[in-house]
Amino acid sequence: MAKDYAGTAKNVLKLIGGEENVTHLEHCSTRLRFSVGDLKKVDQEGLKTTSGVMGVIASGNQCQVVIGNDVIEVYDELMKLGSFNSGKDASAQGGKANVGAVVLDLLVGIFQPLVPAIAGAGILKAVLTIFTTFGLMTTDATVYKVFYYVADAALYYLPLMVAVTTATKLNANKLVALALVGATIYPNTMTLLATEGGAYLFGFQLQNITYTSMVFPAILTVAFMALVERFFNKISPKAIRVFFVPLMCFAITFPLSLLILSPIGYNIGELLTAAILALYNTLGWLAVALVAAILPFMISLGMHKALVPYAVSSISSPGFDMLYLPASLAHNISEGGACLAVAVKTKDDDLRSTAISAGISGLFGITEPALYGVTLQHRKVMMSVCASGFIGGLFIGLMKVKAFAAVGPGIASMAMYIDPDNGMNIVYAVIGFVISVVLSFVFTLILYKDKEEDAAVAPVLAADDSAVVSPMNGKLINLEDVNDEVFSTGILGDGMAVIPSTGELFAPVDGTIDTVFDSKHAISMVGKDGAEILLHVGLDTVRLEGKYYEPQVKAGDQVKAGQLLMKFDLKAIKKEGYDVVTPIIVTNSEDSRLTKGTAGVVKTGSVIMGFSAK
């Protein structure tokens, strides 16, 4: 059955604070990434309980909503609901954000869109290496050159892609930004910078730097251009703005870029790479193991995105990464193996379904479904992932495995570890893969146990109380915990609710069926003791218009407690995205005395409430 992506999108937008609170929206492989004007307007708890949402990470002015494998579908529905990338900023909306959060949000917005192109190019190069290694293709063949050139261009022209993503994030003119950054890698510019004896501008010598494949020079150049553009947009007459503003952007920014901005950007990239390599050189193999072990926590907090600029920069120069991406291999595969072990061991059908899907995603390098759907919810699974990630990372670090493409490591992307100069690099990566998946599977199989929840406690009934029994198997919860104000606030009356584990509804008391609703999702009845009871299977399920419901009684029927009233397709209703919690409401509770039991696991026929008329 089709999922309600439109419903999820509508609820997410409402809880994020509405369109007016969104300054920017994009998505990665599993998350919606909102930049918001005011984080206080975001209902984080409401988002966490929204159907289709797996988790929420919020800091500064960024709120990440974890959707999982359906993120593109939900994103597409969101884009139908409003315009979110129109260049609004947090200050304009009264929001406050610390400098660190703003910088991280900026970097994520710039680098995240680059990953698919860089990853695709890196894997294509790796595949070409496989073909040439096994003699299926030669490097002087036209077909090899065609594919190699397109893969190489993605890195060679990386500054141009950075110009576009930076301009998009800063709401600056993309084509002007593209032209400016293009000028830094223009062949004549590179020839000028390489002038024997040095080239001088305004009396200052220009550094001889080749800016192809670099990212930080482009970022600083476009960031400054955006400031120049905003200034002249404010003071320029409208009649000449169309050419005057770009003119001033070119005239002011490009010389400054060659003299100051691009050299600073070059040194930032070099320093960042040097710092990470220094960490690796100081701790060596232990650094890879430690990063692999703590990645579950970094990802859950969104901190791993701070490493993306380093990974992209390293892939362009020196051309490989020995820390983050190798560590990610051990972690990603550990997530996949642990989830598959949970799927084997659990008796919970819903958890098994989630674990299978998340486990497969993890093995293919997408870990959020595993992390939010399984790992973070079960402490011993987390322990298993951290332990196997550490050991797998230990081996990968000891073998000095290098990654040559900025993509999430997994089955489909193992070619990223092919080193033309070291055939054992891919072999060690595969061994690290096997170590991680086997250990995480074994550790989880040993440690994981389904949580045994406490059984519900029946109320102590007075002599004149009549028993109201559970109409289904499942988990008994308090009415105020139902995610619907109509029920939780007692508007319809007092009672309790059950999260069902099977698709059958039974009579809670002896009595008469009053109404079987046309939408079939609810039944009301009157007990012999006068209790007027409403049984409402699921929240907002009236929208299903009777689909998946099969009432077994009709109005006027006399029934006994425990008699089958309805059959319903529990899995199908869940798959449609509906909450299946079933409130048991005593609608005349104001005129009676109601004694309620304690929440917990409950079976059909167990006493959950006591009723007596006043």
LUMROSE-74672 format. One line per 8 residues: number of its first residue (from 1); their letters; for each residue x, y, z of C-alpha. Coordinates in nm, 3 decimals. Layout:
! residues N
NUM = A = X Y Z | ...
END
This chain:
! residues 614
1 = MAKDYAGT = 0.000 0.000 0.000 | 0.115 0.350 -0.082 | 0.250 0.558 0.205 | 0.100 0.894 0.285 | 0.397 1.111 0.189 | 0.174 1.416 0.148 | 0.038 1.371 0.500 | 0.386 1.335 0.646
9 = AKNVLKLI = 0.503 1.647 0.460 | 0.203 1.849 0.579 | 0.255 1.748 0.942 | 0.631 1.813 0.928 | 0.581 2.160 0.782 | 0.327 2.248 1.051 | 0.551 2.125 1.334 | 0.864 2.292 1.192
17 = GGEENVTH = 0.688 2.625 1.244 | 0.529 2.670 0.903 | 0.672 2.799 0.579 | 0.746 3.138 0.731 | 0.992 2.977 0.977 | 1.191 2.798 0.705 | 1.486 2.986 0.557 | 1.628 2.695 0.360
25 = LEHCSTRL = 1.537 2.333 0.286 | 1.736 2.054 0.128 | 1.772 1.682 0.176 | 2.045 1.418 0.186 | 2.001 1.042 0.152 | 1.782 1.008 0.461 | 1.718 1.352 0.615 | 1.527 1.670 0.551
33 = RFSVGDLK = 1.758 1.957 0.644 | 1.573 2.269 0.752 | 1.741 2.600 0.826 | 1.488 2.780 1.047 | 1.439 3.136 1.157 | 1.355 3.046 1.516 | 1.428 2.703 1.661 | 1.188 2.774 1.948
41 = KVDQEGLK = 0.898 2.756 1.701 | 0.988 2.396 1.611 | 0.783 2.131 1.794 | 1.058 1.870 1.824 | 0.857 1.628 2.036 | 0.567 1.648 1.795 | 0.800 1.579 1.503 | 0.944 1.272 1.675
49 = TTSGVMGV = 0.598 1.116 1.706 | 0.489 1.206 1.352 | 0.414 0.913 1.125 | 0.698 0.873 0.875 | 0.958 1.051 1.095 | 1.237 0.844 1.248 | 1.417 1.111 1.448 | 1.499 1.480 1.494
57 = IASGNQCQ = 1.834 1.657 1.538 | 1.827 2.029 1.615 | 2.094 2.284 1.702 | 2.153 2.649 1.627 | 1.929 2.737 1.336 | 1.931 2.391 1.176 | 1.674 2.118 1.228 | 1.729 1.780 1.065
65 = VVIGNDVI = 1.425 1.555 1.032 | 1.523 1.192 0.972 | 1.283 1.027 0.725 | 1.486 0.730 0.602 | 1.459 0.581 0.255 | 1.142 0.781 0.173 | 1.311 1.120 0.211 | 1.292 1.215 -0.158
73 = EVYDELMK = 0.918 1.146 -0.176 | 0.848 1.353 0.138 | 1.079 1.631 0.013 | 0.892 1.645 -0.319 | 0.562 1.680 -0.132 | 0.708 1.956 0.085 | 0.819 2.149 -0.221 | 0.457 2.149 -0.338
81 = LGSFNSGK = 0.353 2.321 -0.014 | 0.571 2.629 -0.033 | 0.888 2.808 -0.141 | 1.162 2.738 0.110 | 1.486 2.847 -0.055 | 1.416 3.213 -0.122 | 1.714 3.351 0.068 | 1.545 3.443 0.395
89 = DASAQGGK = 1.785 3.463 0.685 | 1.750 3.392 1.054 | 1.814 3.748 1.163 | 1.529 3.870 0.951 | 1.294 3.650 1.145 | 1.419 3.726 1.490 | 1.589 3.390 1.533 | 1.918 3.355 1.715
97 = ANVGAVVL = 2.195 3.116 1.622 | 2.550 3.081 1.749 | 2.837 3.134 1.510 | 2.941 2.769 1.514 | 2.593 2.650 1.417 | 2.570 2.907 1.136 | 2.910 2.808 0.996 | 2.823 2.436 1.013
105 = DLLVGIFQ = 2.489 2.503 0.844 | 2.670 2.697 0.571 | 2.927 2.422 0.513 | 2.665 2.149 0.504 | 2.460 2.353 0.255 | 2.766 2.397 0.033 | 2.917 2.048 0.048 | 2.616 1.818 0.077
113 = PLVPAIAG = 2.491 1.880 -0.280 | 2.842 1.810 -0.414 | 2.862 1.454 -0.283 | 2.660 1.274 -0.557 | 2.872 1.417 -0.840 | 3.201 1.354 -0.660 | 3.095 1.008 -0.547 | 2.976 0.907 -0.891
121 = AGILKAVL = 3.298 1.028 -1.050 | 3.512 0.851 -0.792 | 3.334 0.518 -0.837 | 3.352 0.550 -1.217 | 3.729 0.597 -1.192 | 3.750 0.292 -0.965 | 3.552 0.081 -1.213 | 3.785 0.190 -1.494
129 = TIFTTFGL = 4.078 0.080 -1.278 | 3.918 -0.264 -1.241 | 3.877 -0.293 -1.618 | 4.237 -0.196 -1.690 | 4.374 -0.418 -1.410 | 4.206 -0.727 -1.554 | 4.294 -0.639 -1.911 | 3.935 -0.565 -2.016
137 = MTTDATVY = 4.033 -0.217 -2.134 | 4.349 -0.022 -2.213 | 4.424 0.333 -2.103 | 4.483 0.445 -2.462 | 4.143 0.317 -2.581 | 3.892 0.586 -2.682 | 3.619 0.432 -2.466 | 3.850 0.449 -2.162
145 = KVFYYVAD = 3.937 0.813 -2.231 | 3.572 0.914 -2.274 | 3.470 0.770 -1.938 | 3.788 0.883 -1.762 | 3.752 1.240 -1.886 | 3.397 1.277 -1.757 | 3.498 1.130 -1.419 | 3.807 1.348 -1.397
153 = AALYYLPL = 3.612 1.661 -1.492 | 3.397 1.633 -1.179 | 3.708 1.693 -0.968 | 3.891 1.923 -1.207 | 3.593 2.159 -1.223 | 3.500 2.113 -0.856 | 3.549 2.490 -0.793 | 3.269 2.564 -1.041
161 = MVAVTTAT = 3.029 2.330 -0.864 | 3.128 2.487 -0.532 | 3.055 2.829 -0.680 | 2.700 2.721 -0.763 | 2.626 2.557 -0.426 | 2.777 2.850 -0.233 | 2.581 3.105 -0.435 | 2.265 2.901 -0.385
169 = KLNANKLV = 2.319 2.888 -0.009 | 2.394 3.261 0.011 | 2.118 3.356 -0.235 | 2.368 3.523 -0.467 | 2.369 3.536 -0.847 | 2.478 3.186 -0.952 | 2.601 3.276 -1.300 | 2.810 3.569 -1.179
177 = ALALVGAT = 2.959 3.341 -0.911 | 3.027 3.076 -1.175 | 3.203 3.327 -1.399 | 3.417 3.464 -1.114 | 3.536 3.127 -0.994 | 3.575 3.012 -1.353 | 3.817 3.301 -1.403 | 4.048 3.157 -1.133
185 = IYPNTMTL = 4.087 2.832 -1.330 | 4.081 3.001 -1.671 | 4.390 2.873 -1.866 | 4.514 3.227 -1.931 | 4.486 3.308 -1.560 | 4.688 3.000 -1.468 | 4.949 3.097 -1.728 | 4.964 3.448 -1.578
193 = LATEGGAY = 5.013 3.313 -1.225 | 5.294 3.088 -1.352 | 5.483 3.379 -1.510 | 5.856 3.335 -1.464 | 5.971 3.571 -1.195 | 5.616 3.612 -1.068 | 5.314 3.818 -1.171 | 5.237 4.143 -0.987
201 = LFGFQLQN = 4.905 4.323 -0.937 | 4.892 4.672 -0.783 | 5.249 4.614 -0.669 | 5.176 4.286 -0.491 | 5.300 3.950 -0.617 | 5.033 3.693 -0.700 | 5.086 3.345 -0.560 | 5.139 3.077 -0.821
209 = ITYTSMVF = 4.862 2.838 -0.720 | 4.664 2.605 -0.945 | 4.305 2.637 -0.824 | 4.154 2.345 -1.015 | 4.001 2.078 -0.786 | 4.003 2.316 -0.485 | 3.698 2.413 -0.280 | 3.786 2.675 -0.019
217 = PAILTVAF = 3.918 2.942 -0.261 | 3.584 2.924 -0.443 | 3.386 2.949 -0.118 | 3.566 3.263 -0.001 | 3.544 3.422 -0.345 | 3.167 3.369 -0.375 | 3.105 3.469 -0.013 | 3.277 3.803 -0.072
225 = MALVERFF = 3.100 3.844 -0.404 | 2.766 3.797 -0.226 | 2.850 4.086 0.007 | 2.950 4.309 -0.285 | 2.633 4.215 -0.473 | 2.406 4.297 -0.177 | 2.576 4.632 -0.121 | 2.545 4.749 -0.481
233 = NKISPKAI = 2.191 4.611 -0.514 | 2.093 4.852 -0.237 | 2.258 5.164 -0.376 | 2.233 5.112 -0.754 | 1.955 5.278 -0.956 | 1.719 5.010 -1.085 | 1.769 5.119 -1.444 | 2.137 5.015 -1.447
241 = RVFFVPLM = 2.133 4.741 -1.182 | 2.117 4.457 -1.435 | 2.472 4.525 -1.562 | 2.620 4.758 -1.299 | 2.600 4.514 -1.006 | 2.769 4.223 -1.194 | 3.026 4.474 -1.326 | 3.120 4.579 -0.971
249 = CFAITFPL = 3.124 4.216 -0.856 | 3.377 4.131 -1.128 | 3.584 4.446 -1.088 | 3.616 4.428 -0.710 | 3.602 4.057 -0.631 | 3.834 3.902 -0.889 | 4.147 4.109 -0.813 | 4.085 4.062 -0.441
257 = SLLILSPI = 4.035 3.691 -0.498 | 4.372 3.653 -0.671 | 4.552 3.870 -0.415 | 4.396 3.752 -0.086 | 4.083 3.533 -0.088 | 4.192 3.239 -0.304 | 4.538 3.207 -0.140 | 4.370 3.211 0.204
265 = GYNIGELL = 4.125 2.946 0.085 | 4.411 2.737 -0.049 | 4.587 2.752 0.288 | 4.266 2.669 0.477 | 4.228 2.352 0.273 | 4.592 2.262 0.325 | 4.570 2.326 0.701 | 4.248 2.124 0.737
273 = TAAILALY = 4.397 1.826 0.557 | 4.722 1.860 0.751 | 4.533 1.869 1.083 | 4.341 1.551 1.006 | 4.654 1.377 0.880 | 4.838 1.493 1.194 | 4.566 1.326 1.402 | 4.611 1.012 1.195
281 = NTLGWLAV = 4.990 1.029 1.220 | 4.971 1.085 1.597 | 4.722 0.811 1.681 | 4.769 0.607 1.363 | 4.544 0.305 1.333 | 4.386 0.390 1.668 | 4.235 0.709 1.522 | 4.041 0.508 1.260
289 = ALVAAILP = 3.915 0.267 1.527 | 3.804 0.548 1.759 | 3.622 0.740 1.485 | 3.444 0.420 1.376 | 3.337 0.351 1.735 | 3.197 0.700 1.801 | 3.035 0.756 1.460 | 2.689 0.641 1.584
297 = FMISLGMH = 2.690 0.927 1.835 | 2.838 1.177 1.587 | 2.572 1.092 1.327 | 2.289 1.111 1.579 | 2.404 1.463 1.670 | 2.476 1.562 1.309 | 2.843 1.620 1.400 | 2.974 1.390 1.125
305 = KALVPYAV = 2.882 1.654 0.866 | 3.170 1.863 0.997 | 3.400 1.600 0.843 | 3.247 1.626 0.494 | 3.452 1.935 0.395 | 3.766 1.746 0.499 | 3.667 1.437 0.298 | 3.586 1.639 -0.015
313 = SSISSPGF = 3.907 1.838 0.019 | 4.118 1.525 0.072 | 3.971 1.346 -0.229 | 4.074 1.641 -0.446 | 4.415 1.678 -0.275 | 4.609 1.462 -0.188 | 4.358 1.239 -0.366 | 4.262 0.999 -0.087
321 = DMLYLPAS = 4.135 0.980 0.273 | 4.280 0.750 0.539 | 4.056 0.841 0.834 | 3.690 0.936 0.798 | 3.585 0.725 0.498 | 3.777 0.413 0.607 | 3.628 0.449 0.957 | 3.285 0.491 0.799
329 = LAHNISEG = 3.324 0.154 0.628 | 3.363 -0.024 0.964 | 3.072 0.170 1.114 | 2.826 0.141 0.824 | 2.872 -0.232 0.787 | 2.846 -0.281 1.163 | 2.509 -0.106 1.158 | 2.390 -0.336 0.880
337 = GACLAVAV = 2.511 -0.655 1.048 | 2.364 -0.562 1.386 | 2.021 -0.489 1.236 | 2.015 -0.820 1.050 | 2.092 -0.998 1.378 | 1.802 -0.817 1.545 | 1.578 -0.928 1.258 | 1.681 -1.290 1.320
345 = KTKDDDLR = 1.632 -1.278 1.697 | 1.334 -1.052 1.763 | 0.980 -1.180 1.795 | 0.834 -0.837 1.723 | 0.705 -0.836 1.364 | 0.727 -0.456 1.333 | 1.085 -0.446 1.464 | 1.183 -0.735 1.237
353 = STAISAGI = 1.048 -0.553 0.932 | 1.230 -0.234 1.030 | 1.553 -0.420 1.107 | 1.559 -0.603 0.774 | 1.509 -0.282 0.576 | 1.755 -0.088 0.791 | 2.011 -0.369 0.778 | 2.009 -0.381 0.400
361 = SGLFGITE = 2.036 0.001 0.383 | 2.330 -0.009 0.625 | 2.518 -0.263 0.415 | 2.474 -0.028 0.120 | 2.615 0.267 0.316 | 2.296 0.443 0.435 | 2.294 0.417 0.812 | 2.023 0.653 0.940
369 = PALYGVTL = 1.738 0.397 0.911 | 1.948 0.153 1.114 | 2.064 0.413 1.363 | 1.727 0.571 1.436 | 1.507 0.269 1.370 | 1.706 0.016 1.573 | 2.045 0.107 1.723 | 1.959 0.414 1.931
377 = QHRKVMMS = 1.651 0.241 2.070 | 1.839 -0.064 2.202 | 2.142 -0.016 2.425 | 2.295 -0.358 2.361 | 2.267 -0.317 1.986 | 2.454 0.013 2.022 | 2.721 -0.162 2.227 | 2.758 -0.426 1.955
385 = VCASGFIG = 2.789 -0.165 1.679 | 3.051 0.035 1.871 | 3.253 -0.277 1.955 | 3.251 -0.421 1.604 | 3.313 -0.078 1.453 | 3.616 -0.034 1.679 | 3.761 -0.375 1.591 | 3.687 -0.341 1.219
393 = GLFIGLMK = 3.832 0.012 1.227 | 4.137 -0.120 1.410 | 4.213 -0.362 1.126 | 4.141 -0.103 0.856 | 4.367 0.148 1.032 | 4.648 -0.102 1.084 | 4.638 -0.190 0.714 | 4.642 0.183 0.621
401 = VKAFAAVG = 4.338 0.150 0.394 | 4.280 0.451 0.168 | 3.948 0.572 0.022 | 3.946 0.741 -0.318 | 3.582 0.862 -0.348 | 3.366 1.073 -0.117 | 3.067 0.840 -0.088 | 2.908 0.644 0.194
409 = PGIASMAM = 3.100 0.313 0.208 | 2.893 0.003 0.140 | 2.850 -0.297 -0.086 | 2.781 -0.095 -0.399 | 3.069 0.147 -0.344 | 3.356 -0.085 -0.243 | 3.533 0.013 -0.563 | 3.617 0.340 -0.384
417 = YIDPDNGM = 3.900 0.148 -0.211 | 4.074 0.040 -0.533 | 4.426 0.180 -0.535 | 4.604 0.159 -0.875 | 4.938 0.159 -0.689 | 4.847 -0.094 -0.420 | 4.631 -0.390 -0.512 | 4.604 -0.499 -0.147
425 = NIVYAVIG = 4.417 -0.182 -0.047 | 4.083 -0.317 -0.175 | 4.161 -0.660 -0.028 | 4.213 -0.512 0.317 | 3.897 -0.305 0.280 | 3.696 -0.619 0.196 | 3.847 -0.800 0.496 | 3.752 -0.501 0.716
433 = FVISVVLS = 3.399 -0.523 0.570 | 3.376 -0.894 0.660 | 3.517 -0.840 1.011 | 3.266 -0.563 1.081 | 2.957 -0.742 0.953 | 3.042 -1.077 1.115 | 3.135 -0.933 1.455 | 2.836 -0.697 1.471
441 = FVFTLILY = 2.603 -0.983 1.377 | 2.755 -1.221 1.635 | 2.778 -0.960 1.914 | 2.415 -0.855 1.861 | 2.293 -1.213 1.835 | 2.452 -1.281 2.175 | 2.362 -0.959 2.356 | 2.026 -0.854 2.214
449 = KDKEEDAA = 1.702 -0.955 2.383 | 1.351 -0.831 2.319 | 1.250 -0.594 2.593 | 1.014 -0.763 2.834 | 0.766 -0.498 2.936 | 0.584 -0.509 3.265 | 0.236 -0.651 3.256 | -0.054 -0.415 3.314
457 = VAPVLAAD = -0.188 -0.415 3.669 | -0.564 -0.455 3.708 | -0.747 -0.195 3.919 | -0.876 -0.280 4.265 | -1.253 -0.301 4.217 | -1.505 -0.195 4.477 | -1.795 -0.424 4.560 | -2.033 -0.237 4.329
465 = DSAVVSPM = -1.786 -0.199 4.039 | -1.836 -0.373 3.708 | -1.524 -0.491 3.524 | -1.426 -0.349 3.188 | -1.181 -0.587 3.018 | -0.924 -0.525 2.747 | -1.079 -0.559 2.400 | -0.748 -0.668 2.243
473 = NGKLINLE = -0.395 -0.796 2.298 | -0.125 -0.533 2.312 | 0.011 -0.258 2.532 | -0.222 -0.070 2.765 | -0.142 0.301 2.794 | -0.295 0.594 2.975 | -0.543 0.800 2.776 | -0.336 1.118 2.815
481 = DVNDEVFS = -0.055 0.948 2.622 | -0.268 0.913 2.308 | -0.141 1.145 2.034 | -0.478 1.308 1.970 | -0.611 1.591 2.186 | -0.972 1.486 2.137 | -0.895 1.169 2.330 | -0.599 1.270 2.551
489 = TGILGDGM = -0.775 1.571 2.703 | -1.087 1.368 2.788 | -1.320 1.568 2.566 | -1.516 1.252 2.481 | -1.481 1.100 2.827 | -1.231 0.916 3.044 | -1.078 0.575 2.977 | -0.762 0.402 2.860
497 = AVIPSTGE = -0.611 0.292 2.529 | -0.444 -0.014 2.382 | -0.173 -0.034 2.118 | -0.286 -0.360 1.954 | -0.056 -0.646 1.858 | -0.322 -0.836 1.665 | -0.603 -0.735 1.430 | -0.904 -0.832 1.640
505 = LFAPVDGT = -1.136 -0.627 1.862 | -1.348 -0.794 2.131 | -1.629 -0.673 2.356 | -1.503 -0.520 2.682 | -1.835 -0.577 2.866 | -2.165 -0.756 2.832 | -2.412 -0.530 2.657 | -2.577 -0.405 2.338
513 = IDTVFDSK = -2.412 -0.271 2.023 | -2.532 0.085 1.983 | -2.356 0.195 1.662 | -2.123 0.049 1.403 | -1.992 0.359 1.231 | -2.026 0.382 0.852 | -1.646 0.410 0.826 | -1.627 0.079 1.019
521 = HAISMVGK = -1.330 0.195 1.227 | -1.529 0.250 1.547 | -1.803 0.080 1.747 | -2.005 0.210 2.039 | -2.196 -0.005 2.285 | -2.389 0.019 2.611 | -2.302 -0.221 2.891 | -2.561 -0.390 3.111
529 = DGAEILLH = -2.428 -0.178 3.397 | -2.497 0.144 3.201 | -2.143 0.210 3.083 | -2.148 0.381 2.742 | -1.828 0.272 2.569 | -1.666 0.392 2.246 | -1.402 0.168 2.082 | -1.205 0.367 1.825
537 = VGLDTVRL = -0.953 0.156 1.628 | -0.669 0.391 1.524 | -0.633 0.767 1.503 | -0.777 0.959 1.210 | -0.862 0.623 1.050 | -1.199 0.758 0.939 | -1.003 0.868 0.631 | -0.966 0.504 0.530
545 = EGKYYEPQ = -1.342 0.497 0.466 | -1.380 0.143 0.594 | -1.084 -0.008 0.409 | -0.915 -0.286 0.611 | -1.204 -0.309 0.866 | -1.452 -0.599 0.893 | -1.715 -0.552 1.167 | -1.857 -0.881 1.293
553 = VKAGDQVK = -2.165 -0.726 1.461 | -2.436 -0.475 1.381 | -2.638 -0.220 1.578 | -2.879 -0.384 1.820 | -2.679 -0.707 1.866 | -2.647 -0.844 2.218 | -2.287 -0.938 2.297 | -2.089 -1.093 2.581
561 = AGQLLMKF = -1.754 -0.968 2.710 | -1.481 -1.130 2.500 | -1.704 -1.174 2.192 | -1.539 -1.079 1.859 | -1.665 -0.740 1.738 | -1.430 -0.660 1.452 | -1.142 -0.786 1.242 | -0.896 -0.538 1.094
569 = DLKAIKKE = -0.573 -0.556 0.892 | -0.324 -0.421 1.144 | -0.020 -0.429 0.912 | -0.201 -0.260 0.624 | -0.327 0.023 0.845 | 0.024 0.080 0.980 | 0.167 0.070 0.629 | -0.073 0.347 0.529
577 = GYDVVTPI = 0.094 0.557 0.799 | -0.179 0.557 1.064 | -0.135 0.528 1.440 | -0.326 0.211 1.543 | -0.367 0.300 1.912 | -0.723 0.216 2.017 | -0.889 0.437 2.280 | -1.152 0.270 2.503
585 = IVTNSEDS = -1.363 0.566 2.613 | -1.640 0.561 2.874 | -1.838 0.850 2.729 | -2.061 0.888 3.038 | -1.768 0.883 3.282 | -1.868 1.224 3.423 | -2.185 1.066 3.559 | -2.011 0.760 3.701
593 = RLTKGTAG = -1.707 0.641 3.894 | -1.420 0.499 3.689 | -1.128 0.307 3.839 | -0.833 0.251 3.607 | -0.551 -0.002 3.605 | -0.180 0.054 3.543 | -0.028 0.069 3.195 | 0.167 -0.228 3.060
601 = VVKTGSVI = 0.135 -0.539 2.846 | -0.222 -0.666 2.841 | -0.415 -0.961 2.701 | -0.770 -0.977 2.575 | -1.003 -1.029 2.872 | -0.771 -0.877 3.132 | -0.948 -0.628 3.361 | -0.832 -0.273 3.279
609 = MGFSAK = -1.103 -0.055 3.440 | -1.382 -0.068 3.693 | -1.715 0.112 3.631 | -2.001 0.199 3.863 | -2.290 0.441 3.818 | -2.318 0.727 4.067
END
